[in-house]
Amino acid sequence: MTHINRTRRIVALASFTVASLGLAACGDSSTEPGGEQEVISRVTLTLTPSGGGTALTAFIEDPDGNGAQAPSAQVGTLALTPGASYTGTVKFENRLVNPPQDITTEVQAEANSHRVFYTVTGTGVTVTTTDNDSQGRPLGVNFTKAVGATGATNGTTRVVLCHYEDAKVGTQTSCQGDTDIDVTFNFTIATPAAN
């Protein structure tokens, strides 16, 4: 009788161990199609003038990684020039761990399940995505930002990283999946100096 109980305990323990390993694997972004939602605590925008010049950089911290706590104030100024165009990149990081993780590489590796959406307020400024996933659908880690020569006004650029558990639709204009991060950057349009 003791031998039977011991055998049952061993079988139960083995079953629990296998189930636990299965659950751990499901949480690993490298094992699921699309992976799990990313934890992101900092978003950095870098704008490099297409004609050459100093890059503009700003970042926003989200201390609890898209939780209930509001993102921090923007650090850095995005002062754009009328008539200029910029090559842009966005960087996503998880700085809640040590060492910090560059989540951008994961987003690019899982491009078929991610997309960065940009929404611009302000007149005369447009953002255009320049990179795609393996099926030719927009990704948005890389983009261009163009400023009108006249009439362009100060505004904001909202950055939303969208995570798709189901099929990603390339024609969507806003996130229809899960939001990994949602932050808004301010920009100004520099007034040309008077002669």
MORANOR-V824467 format. One record per pair of residues at least 4 apart in sequence whose ideal C-beta (glycine too) atoms are under 6 Angstrom apart, sorted by sequence separation. I is the first residue (numbers start at 1). J is the second residue. D is the distance in whole Angstrom. If there is no record, write none. Layout:
I|J|D, I|J|D
//
This chain:
49|53|4, 62|66|6, 97|101|6, 110|114|6, 132|136|5, 133|137|5, 148|152|4, 164|168|4, 172|176|5, 175|179|6, 64|69|4, 95|100|4, 120|125|5, 147|152|5, 25|31|5, 29|35|3, 63|69|6, 133|139|5, 29|36|5, 48|55|4, 93|100|5, 94|101|4, 107|114|5, 120|127|6, 132|139|6, 131|139|5, 27|36|6, 46|55|6, 47|56|4, 62|71|4, 93|102|6, 94|103|6, 118|127|4, 129|138|4, 131|141|6, 46|57|5, 60|71|5, 61|72|4, 92|103|4, 129|140|4, 131|142|4, 92|104|5, 130|142|5, 45|58|6, 91|104|5, 130|143|6, 162|175|4, 164|177|4, 60|74|5, 129|143|5, 130|144|6, 163|177|5, 44|59|4, 160|175|5, 162|177|5, 163|178|5, 58|74|5, 59|75|5, 127|143|5, 128|144|5, 42|59|6, 43|60|5, 163|180|5, 58|76|3, 127|145|5, 42|61|5, 57|76|5, 161|180|4, 58|78|5, 126|146|5, 161|181|5, 41|62|5, 112|133|5, 56|78|5, 111|133|4, 112|134|6, 125|147|5, 160|182|5, 41|65|5, 116|140|3, 124|148|3, 159|183|6, 40|65|6, 115|140|6, 39|65|4, 90|116|6, 158|184|5, 124|151|5, 125|152|6, 111|139|5, 123|151|6, 124|152|3, 156|184|5, 157|185|5, 123|153|5, 156|186|6, 122|153|5, 137|168|6, 122|154|6, 122|155|2, 137|170|3, 121|155|4, 154|188|5, 49|84|6, 50|85|4, 121|156|5, 154|189|6, 49|86|6, 50|87|6, 120|157|5, 152|189|5, 47|86|4, 48|87|5, 118|157|6, 119|158|4, 47|88|5, 46|89|5, 117|160|5, 45|90|6, 116|161|5, 44|91|4, 115|162|5, 43|92|6, 114|163|6, 42|93|4, 90|141|6, 113|164|5, 40|92|5, 41|94|6, 42|95|5, 89|142|6, 40|94|6, 41|95|5, 39|94|5, 41|96|5, 88|143|5, 88|145|5, 117|174|6, 117|175|6, 86|145|4, 85|146|5, 40|103|5, 84|147|5, 38|103|5, 82|147|6, 83|149|4, 80|147|5, 82|149|6, 82|152|5, 35|110|5, 34|113|3, 47|145|6, 80|187|6, 78|187|4, 79|188|5, 80|189|5, 81|190|5, 74|185|6, 79|190|5, 71|183|5, 74|186|6, 66|181|5, 43|159|6, 60|183|4, 37|163|5, 58|185|6, 34|165|6, 43|181|6, 40|180|6, 43|183|5, 45|185|6, 37|178|6, 40|181|4, 38|180|5, 37|180|5
//
